[in-house]
Amino acid sequence: MQATTNEATQASVKRLSIRWVKSAIGYGVRQKRTLKALGFTKLGQVVEHDDSPQMRGMLNAVIHLIEVEEK
């Protein structure tokens, strides 16, 4: 029964497509580290992550530097 519940939960998890659109030059170290923690290495790069409260918090910290699309 547990395996079925986990499969259903994973199937319903939203994915977020995140694009880095603005340079972090001139912004604090904390915001630059958040971009790195999200998996970005180059401007214009797109990464995908599962939607979660922790991920939303990270995105809100650098929302002025990124674009987010829900899938």
Secondary structure, 3 states (H helix, E strand, C coil): CHHHHHHHHHHHCCEEEEEECCCCCCCCHHHHHHHHHHCCCCCCCEEEEECCHHHHHHHHHCHHHEEEEEC
